[in-house]
C-alpha cells in the first residue's frame, strides 16, 4: 500500500507539472518580450485601467494578455504559478464582450463558467489567486498530490463569483508550501518558488507565489493569513499586503490543509504591487461589492470613507506606538533600521511617537497561538500527505515534536529548561501535542482573557496604531524554516488578537549598514532566536527588501490603509522600494535581453554587478540592467568599468544596459523649466543628476580611457516611460519643501500638454543603450 501510494504521488506530480508546461507552451499569444504597450499598461494604476476599460478605450483582453505575458515571464524566473487560468479567462471575457459588457455571474456560474461584469468597480483587472482559492474546472491542490483531480466537477467558489461580478479577471493561481505552515513556498507537486530579488531565498509563505509575482510586476493578488502568510511574503519580496480581521473579507470557496481549525482562524486578504492599488481594491470590494451577500461569514460592514479620511493625510495627529521587540527574537539590524526609518518619518510628519512598554507578554501570545493552531497535534495537515511526499522542513519539525512520546517530551523539556537554561523554547515544547477537548477549551478561554488584556492596555495607551517589524529577519534562504519555524511572533500575535495589520516595503538590506556587531554571539540566544539568526547574513542578504508592519485593532482596515499611506508619504524619497515599484516595476524584466546577449553556458559563472545611487539608502533590486545613476559624478564612470574589468578573467563578457543619449528629453526640459524658475537656471543645471551617453562615449571610455575592454556590440533602443517623481527626485531636492509638490505638478502639467497622444495616454522618450564588451 505504501509503495502504491508513493507511485501514485509521483504520477500525479508529473501529471500536474506536464499539464502546466503544456498549457504555458500552448499560449503563444503570451510569449515574447514585453512591448512598449505592455509596459504602458503595467505602469497604470488599476483605477486608470478600470476607467479605460469602462470607457471602451482599452480592451480588457489586451490587459489580460499583458499581465498574462508578465506572469509567464515571472514564472520562468521564480516558479510562482500553479494553475494557468488564461484560456478560461479569455473565454470569460469573450462571453462578457458578446453580452455588451453586461455579463454578471449572479453567483450561478457552473464549473469554470461565469461572465465578467465589465461595468463593475474592477472592470478588466487581472487578479491572481493563491492556489487554495476554488476556481471551477481547475484543481485546488494546496500543494498536496492527494488533491489532484478535485477541480473537474467544482463550480466557482463564492470569492471567485464575487470577483467576476466586480469585473475582475482571475488569470493564474500561485504557489505555496505544502501544509501552509511555512514562510517558504515549496512542495513536490509544483516545485519551489524563488525570491525574485535574490536566488536561493524564499519569497515568503504561505502566500509566496503571490509575492513573487507581484514583485515581478503583477498587480493584485489574494492570499490567506493564519500566522503572517500575506504579511511576511510582502516583507520578504517588497510588495504590499493587509491582514483583514475575521469577517471583513470573504473566505468561502477555498481549500485548506487544516479544515476545522478555529483556534486562530485563517483570514483571506488582498496583496498588491503598490499601496494605491491595495487601497483601491480593498475599497472596491468592501465598499461596492457587499461581500456579505456572497459569504455568510462576512460582517455587513461597508467601507467607511470617513475613517479613511480621518486618519489619512491632513487628518488627525496620530499617536503611534513603536514595538521594538516581541521579547522572543530581537529584530535584526536591517529590520531595526527599517523600523527606525518609519518612526522618524512619522515623527517628522508631526505624529506623536511613543515606545511600546508594559504590553501583555508577547511570548505568552506566541505560546498560546502555537498550541491553538496545532491543537490536533499536527494530525490534520499530515493526513493529506502521501507516503514519501516531501514535507516542509519547519512543519516536519512541528510534527516530530507533536508525535514525541510524552515521557520523552517531558525529559526534553526539563533538559532545555533547567540544563540549557532556555525557558522560551522549553515553554513552547512543554505541551506540544494533541490537546483534549477539555484542554482546548481552556486554551480558548486563555485566548479570550489575553485578548481582553490587550484591549485594556491599548485603551490605556490611547494609541491610534502601532508599527512593528514584520519579522525578525529579511527573507530566509531555502529550507531556513527548519530552524526559524517558531520565529513568527511579530505577525502571529496579531492573528491571535484578530487585529488588522498591513505591511509596506521600506528599504533594502545594506551589507555595510546592517552587519551584526562583532560582539554578537548567537549561542547566547534562546533557541527560537538562534534559529532565526542562524541565517542572518547582511553580506549575502544585500539587496533583499525590508518592510514595516502597521497594526490597528479589530476591523480597522480603513484606518490601517490610511496610516500606511501617511507613512509612505512621510518617507518620501527615502522609500526607494516604493519608488521603483510604482514607477519602474518592469525594470527587472529588462534583464531578460541582457541575459540573452550574455548567453551563459552550462559551466559559466555569472557575476551580478550591483549598481545604484552611491547613497547607501538606494539599492535597486536589479543590477547590470541599469547603470543610470552611478555615472555621475564623472570620476565614478571610469571606476565602474575599471572595477568590473578587474573582477573578470581575460575573455570574460560584460553585458549591461544604461540610459542612452536622447533619454527623457521632454521630462528634462520640463524639470529644467520648473525648477529653474524657482532656484535659477544655474542651480537647476547643477542639480541635474543625469548622464546619458551615446555609443561613441562608451567605446572611448571603455577601450581608451579605462582600457582592457573591447566593445563588441552596442545599440540604442527607444522606449516609453513616465518617471517624473523617480527621475526628478534629485532635482526636486533643491526646491523648497513648501513648493515641491507645486513644482512636480507643473512638470506633469507641461508633459501632459507636450506629450499627449491623440489616442490617449502620454508618450515620453525612454532610451536604453545596450552594450556587450569583452575583457582583453
N, C-alpha and C positions, 0 to 999 in steps of 0.2 A: 504494500500500500504506500509506504514511504517513497519507494522508487517511482511508482506510477505518478504520484502527486508531483514529485520533483520534475519528472519528464514533461508532465503537462504544464508545469510552471515555465520551463524553458521554451516549450512550443508557443505558449501564449505571449511570452516576451518577444520572441521572433516575429510572431504574427503582428503585434501592435507596432513594432518598430518598422517592419517592412510595409505595413499599411500606411504609416505616417510618411515614410520615404517615397512611396509610390504616389501618394496624394500630392506631396510637395513637387515631385518631378512632373506631374501632370499639369500643374498650374503655370503654364508657360507665360501667361499674361503678367505673372508676378515675379518673373526672373529678370535679371539685368540690373544695371546700376540705377540709382535714383536720378530721375531727371530734374531739371530746374523746376518744372511744375510741381513735382513731388515735394521738393524742398520748400517751395512756397506754401504748399498745403500743410506740411509738417510744422511750420512755424506759426500757423494761425491758431489762436485760442479757440476753444470749442464754441464759444458763443458766436464768434465770427463765422465759423463753419456752419453752424445751425442757421444763422441768418441767411447765408448764401444758398444753402440747400432749400430753405423755405421760399426764398425769392426766385428760385429757379436758375440762378447764375452759376451754380456749382452742382455737378451731378453727384448724387450720393454714391454711385458706382465708382466714380473716379476717386472719391475719398477712400472708399473701401480698398480699392486696388493700391493706392499709395500706402496705406497703413498695412495692408497685407504684404506688399513688397518689403516694407521695412521689417515686418515681423519675421519674414523668412530670412532676411539678412541677419537679424538679431539671433535667430535660432541657429544659423550656421556658426555663429561665434560663441554662443552661450548654451545651446541645447535647452532653451527656455520653453519650448512648446510641447504640448501633448497632442490633443485632438485639433486637427485643422478644419475649421468650420467654413472656410472661404467658399467652396462650391455651393453650400446651402445658403450662405449669406447672400450670394449673388441671386439665387432663386427667390429668396425673400424680398430682395429689393426689386427684382423684376416684377413680381406679383404686385408689389406696392405701387410701382410706377404705372402698371397697366390699370390699376384701380384709381388712377389720378391722385395718388398720394393720400387716399382716404383709408388705406389699409389699417386695420386695427384687429389685433388678435383676440380681443374681447375675452381673454382668459380661456379660450376654447381651442387653441392650436393643438392639433394632433401631433403625432410623432414627427418631430423636426419641422413642423409647419409653422404658420403664423406670419402674416404680413407685417411689415414695418410701418408704423404710423408716422409718415413724413410731415405731419403737422404738429408733432409732439415737441416738447422742450429740448429733446436731444436728437432732433431730426438728422439722420445720416451719420451720427458719431459712432465710429467703431469702438467697441468695448471688449476688452479681453477679460476672461473669467478664469479663476482658479479651477483646477481640474475637478474639484469637488462639486461644482455647480452643474445641475442636471439640464442638459440640452437634449431635446427629443431627437432620437435617432443616433445618438452618439454615446459611447461608453462613458461612465463616470467611475474611474478605476481607483482613485485615491492612491495610486501607486502600487496597488496590490494586483497580482496576476489573477487571483481568485475572482476579481470583479470584472474580468474581461468578458464581454458579451452581454453586459447588463443593460445596455442602452437601446437595443434594437426596438423594443416594444414600448419604450418610455415616451411620454409626451413632455413638452417643455414644463419645467418647474415654475412655480409662481414668480420667482425672481426674474427668470428669463422672459416670461409673459409680460411682466411689468416693464422691463427694459424695452421690449419691442413696441409696447403701447406708447412708450415715451419717445419712440423714434430711433432708439439706439440699435446698433447692429452688432450682435455677438459674432466675433470673427475668428477667435482662437481660444483654446484653453491652455493653461500654463502649468509648468512643472512644480513639484512639491516633494516633501520627504514622505516615504512610507511611514505610517503611524501618525503623521502630522505633529510629532512632538520633537521638533528639532529646529534650530536656527540654520540648518543646511537644507538643501533640496536635492535629494538623490534617491533612486530606487532602481531595482532590477528592470522594471518594466519599461521605463523611459530613459534611464541613464541619469547622469549627474549634471546639474546646472552650474554654470560658471559665473563668477562675478565679472561683468564686462569691463570693470576698471583694472582688474589685475587677475591674470590666470593663476589658478591654484587656490583661489579664495572663494568662499561662499557668497552668493548674493543675498543670503538670508533664508529664513524659513519660518513658518511652513509655506508662506506665500512668496517663495523665492523666484519662481519663474516670472511672476508679475513684476517684481522689482527689476529683474534683469531686462525684461522687455521695455519697461518704462525708462530705464536708464539709457537704453539704446535708441530712444526716440518715440516709443509708444505714447499714447495719450491718456487713456483712462482704463483702470482695471478694478476688479472686485476680488477681495480675498476674505479670509476668516482670521480671527484672532482669539486665542484662548490663553496665551501667556506672552504675547508680544508679536504674533505672527504676521501682522501687517506693518507694525511699527519698526521692529528690528530690521526687516528687509529694506524699509525706506532708509534707515540709518546706514546699513551696510552698502547700499547701492546708490545712495544720493538722490532719492526721489521723495515724494510726499505721501503721507497716509494719515488717516484719522481712525481711531478705535472708537466706534459709537457705543453708547450704553445699550444694554439689552432692551429690546422693544423699540428701538429707534430705527433700525434698518432691517429690512426683511431677511429671513434666513430659511424660509420654507423652500423646498425644492433643492435640497443638497444631499450629498452623501458624506459620510464621515467614518473615521476609524474608531470612534468611541460613542456610538449611539446610546442614549440614556444617561450620559454623564451630565449632571446638572450641578455638581458641587461648585464648579467655576464655569459658568456657561460660556460656550463659544459664541462670538458675535460675527456677523458679516459686515464689512465696511469697505469704503472706496479707497483707492490709491490713485495717484496721478503724477505726471511729469512736472507739472507746475502747480503752485498753490492756487492760482486763479482758476484753473480747470477743476481742481479738487473742490473748491468752494462752489463754483457754478454747478457742478454735477450733483453735489450734495443738496444744494438749494433746490435744484430742479426736481429731484426725486422726492424730497420731503415736502417741498412747497407746492408742487403741481400734480404729482402722481398718486397722492393719497395711498401710500403703500399698505396701510391697514385694510384696504379693500382687497388686497391680494394675499395677505398673510395675517392670520388671526393673532399672531404673537406680537404684532406691531401696535404700539400705542397710537391712538388717533391724535397725534400731536403735530400739527403743521409747522412749517418753518416759521420761526419768529424773527422777522426782519428788524423789529425794534430792539431785540437783544444784540443782533449783529451790529446795528448802528451804535448802540450804547457803548459797546466795548471796542469798536473799530477806531480808525484814525479820526482824531478830532473828538473822540468820545471822552468818557470819564478818565480821571487819573487812576492808574492801576496800582494795586498793592500786590506785588509779585513775590512769592516765596521761592528761594533758591535752595533746592535739595542737593547738597554737595555729595552725599554718600548714603547708601542704604544700610550701612553698618555691617555689611557682609563682605562686599567687594568694593574697595575704593576705586573710583574711575581712573583709568589710565591717563597719562599726561595729555594725549590727544583729545580725549573726551572731556577732561577737566578744562583744557584750553577753550574748547568749543563752548562749554557752559559759561565760562568767564566772558567770552566774547558776547554771548547772548545777554548776560546780565548787565554788562557795561553798556551795550547798545540801548537796552530798555531804560537804564538809569539816565543816559544822556537824553532820551526822549521825554524824560520827566516822570517816569514811573517810580514808585517807592519800592525799593528792593530790600527785602528782609531775609535773613538767614533762617532756614527751617531748623527749629530747635524744639525739643520736647515733644515731638510727634510720637504716636504709638509705635512700639518696637517693630521695625520693618522686618527684622529676622523672624519674628513671630508670624508676620504675614506670609513670608516665604514658606515657613514650615506648614502652616495651615493650608495654604493654597496647594502645595505639593501633595499633601495627604488627601485633600478633597478631590483633586484632579485624577488621582490614581487610586481611588478608594477601592477599586476592584482588584488591586494588586497587579495591574497591567494585563489582566486576562483578556479584556475585550479587544484591544488593538492587536494582541497576539493571536487571537482566534481566527483572524482573516489571513494570517501569513502561512503560506505553504511550506512544507519541509524543504530546507535548503535555500529558501528565499532570503536574500540579503536583508539585513535589518540595519537601521541607522545605529551608529555606534553609541550615541547617547541613550537612545531608547533601549537598546540592548542591555546597557548597564543598569538602567532602571528595572528592567525585567529580571535580571540576575539577582539584584538585591531583594526584590519583592519575593522571589522564589526561594530565598535562603531559609534553611531550617531554623525555626525560632530560637532554639538554644544557641546556635552558631551566631545568629544575628545579635543576640544579647551579649555574647562574649566579644563580638566585634565592636559593639557599642562601648563596652567597658574599656576595651583596648584604646579606641580612639579618644574617648572622653578623659580617661584618667592616666593613661600611659603617654599618649601623644599630646594630651592637653588641648584637644581641638573640640570645644563644646559646640561649635557651629555644625560641623559635619556629623558629629555624634547625634545631635538633636534631630537632624534630618533623617538619619537611618534608623533611629531607635524604634519607630513604629511603622517602618516602611514595608507594608504588607497589605493583603486584602483586609478591609475593615468589615466587621459585622454590621448589620443594620443598626444595632444599638450604638455602636461606636461611630458610625457615620452620622447618626442623628446628633450625637454630642459634638462632632466636628462642625456640623451646620450651625448648631447653637453657638459655638465659639466664634464662627464666622460672623454671625449677626452681632454678637457683642463687640467684636473687633471693629466692624463697620460703624457701630454706634460711637465707639471711642474716637474714631477718625472724624465722624460728623461733628462731635462736640469740640474736638481740637481745632478743626477748620473754622468753626464758628468763633471760637475764642481768638484765633489769629486774624480774623476778618480778611482773609486772602481772597483775591479775585481768581488767581491761577497760581500754579507752581511751574517752575521749569526744572528739569532734571536731565541727567544723561539718559539716553535710551538703552544703553548697555555699558558695561564697564570698559569694553574694548571696541575698536572698529571690527570689521569683518574677520571672522575666524578662517583659518586655512581649512581645506578639505579634511574631514574626519576630526576636526578640532573639537566637535561636540562630545567626543569620547571623554574629554577632560572638562569641558566647560558646560556640561549639560545642566548643572544646577545654578549657573551664573545667569539668572534671568530675573532677578528681583526688581530691577528698575521698571520693567514693564508688567511682570506678573502681579505685582502688588495692586495695580490699578484694575486688573481683571477681577481680582478678589473683591475690591471695593466697588466695582462696576462704574468707575469714573470714566468720563470722556477724556481721551488723550490723543494728541496729534504729534507727529514728528516731521520736522523740516530739516534740510541739509544746511550746514553752517560753513564748514571748511573742509580741508583735506589733511590727512596725516602728513606731517613735515618731519623728515628724518633728522633735521637739525634741531627743531624746536621741541619735539615730542619724545626724546630719548628718556629712558628711565635713568634716575640718578645713579651714580657709581655706587652709592651706599645701599641700593635696593637689594634686598635678599628675599627671593621668592620662597625659600624654605621656611621663613618665619611666618608665612601667611597660613590662614586656615585652608582646608583642602578645597573649598569652593573657590576661594580667591586664587589659590595656587593653580587650579585647573584653568582659570581664565587667563592668568598672566603667563602661563606656560607658552602661550602662542603670541604674546605681545612682543613685537619687534618693529620699532619705528622705521628702521632701515628697510626691512622687507615690506612693510605696510605703506611705505611712502606713496602718496597719491590716492590712497583709499578715502572715500568720503567719511565725514563725521557729522552727525546730526545732534539735535537737541529735542527733547520732549516737552510739550506744553500740556499741562494737566488741569482740567476743570473738575467739577463734581458731576454727579449723575445727570444725564440728559442735557448737557450743556454744549452741544455740538456747535451752535451758533457762536457762543462766546469763545470757544477754543479756536475755531477757524478765524474769528476776528482778531484775536490776540496773536495768532501765528502771522497774520498779515501785518500787524503792527510791528512785530519782531523783525520780519523780513524787511520791512521798510526802514526800520531803525538801523539795521545792519548796513543797508545801502550797498556801496561798492565793496564793502568787506565780505559780503556774501557772494563769493565768486562762483560757487556751485550754482546758485540760483541764476546768476547772470548767464552762465553757459547753458543751463537747462532751458531758460526762457528764450534766449536769443540765438543760440548756436547749437541746438541739441543734435543736429545731424553731423556736426564736425567729426566726431569719432568715426562715422561711417565712411568719410572720405579716405581713411587709411586703406580701404579696400583696394583702390587704384595703386596706392603706394606699394602694397604687398604684391600686386600683380607685376609691377616693374622690378621689385626686389627679387622675385622668382626664387624663393628659398628651396633648396633641395633637402633630401631626407636627413642628411647628417650635418647640415649647416646650423650654426648658432646665430641667432638674431640679437643684436644689441639694440635695445629700445632706448633711444636718447631722449631723456625727459627735457622738455622745453617749457618756457613760460616767462611771465613777467619776473624780472630779477627780484622783485619784492617777495619775501618768503611766503606771504599770505596767498599768493596766486599760484596754484599748482594745477593746471588743467588736466583733466583725465584723458589726455591723449598726448602723443609725443611728436615723432618726426613728421606728422601730418600738418604741423603748423608752427612756423618759426617767426610769426609776425612781430612779437613784442620784444624778443631778446636782441634784435638787431639795432636797437638804439639804447645807449649812446654808441657812436661809431666804433669806438675801440672794442666793443663787445663782438662785433661782426667777425673779425679775424680770429678772435679767441674761440668762438664757437666751432668754426671749421678746423682750426688747429687742434682743438681738444678732441674732436671726433676722429680726425686723422691719426692722432697719437694712440687712440684706443683700438684702432683696427690693425690687422695684419696686412702686409702687402697683397694687393689683388682683391681686397675686400670691397664690397659695393656699399655705397651710401645713397639711399633714396629719401628725398624729403620734399615737402610742399611748403610754400610760403606765399604771403601776399605779393602779387605781382604788380608791376608798373601799370597805372591806369585804374588802380583799385579805388572803389567807392568815391569817385571824384565828386559826385553830387553831394554826398554826406560831408566830405571835406570842405567843399565850398560853403555849405550851409553852416557848418560849425565855425569856420573862419569868420564868417559874416556875423553870426550871432554873438560869439564870444568876443570878437574884436570890437564890436560896438560897446561892450561893457568894460573891457580892460585894455583896449588899444590893440592895434594890429600887431605891433612888435611882440607884445606879451602873448598874444594868441599864437603867433608863429613859434615862439619859444616853447609854448606848452604842447605843441603838436608832437605826439609820440610816434607818429607813423613813419615807417621807412619801407617803401615798396620798390624793389629793384627790377631790372629787366634782365634779359638773357646775357647780354654782354657784361653786365656788372658781375653776375655770378661767375662767369668764366674767368674774368680778370682777377677777382679776389681769390678764387679757389686755386687757379692754375699759376698765377703770377705772385700775388701779394703773400698768400699763405704758402702755396707750393705743395707738392706732394700729391696733387689731385689731377685726374684727367676727367673733364666733364664729357660724358658720352651721349647724353640726351637731355634736352631741355625744351620745355614748351610752356606757353601761356594758355590758360583755359578761362574763358569768361563765364561768370555765373550771376545769380541774382540773390541778394540777401540784404535785409534792412537791419543794421546793427547800430542804431543810433546811441542807445544808452551804453552798450558794451564798448563799441569802438570809440565813443566820445568821452569815456569815463575820465581820462587824463585831462582833456580839455575842460570839462565841467568842474574839475577840482579848483581851477583858478578863479572861477566865478563866485562871488559872494553867495553864501548859502541861501540867503533870502531871495535871491534872483535865479537860483539854479533851475528850479522847475519851469519858470517862465522861459528861460533860455532853451531848455530842452524842448519845450512846446513850440518855440519859434523855429527851431531846426526842423521839427517834424512838420510844421505848417508849410515851411518852404518846400520841403521834399514832396509833400502831398500835391503841391501845385506843379512842380517841375517834373516829377517822375510818375504822374498818374497815367495808367494805361487806359485806352478807350474802352476796353472790355472789362475793366475793373481791376483793382489791385494796383501795386506800385512796382516799378522797375528800377532797381538800384544795382549799380555795377559792382560785382564782387569778383576779383580776378585771382586765380591761383597760378603760381609759377612752379612747375613740377620739374625736378632735376634728378638725373642719375649720374653719379660720379664714382670713380674708382680710385682707390689709393694706389699710388705707383711707387 
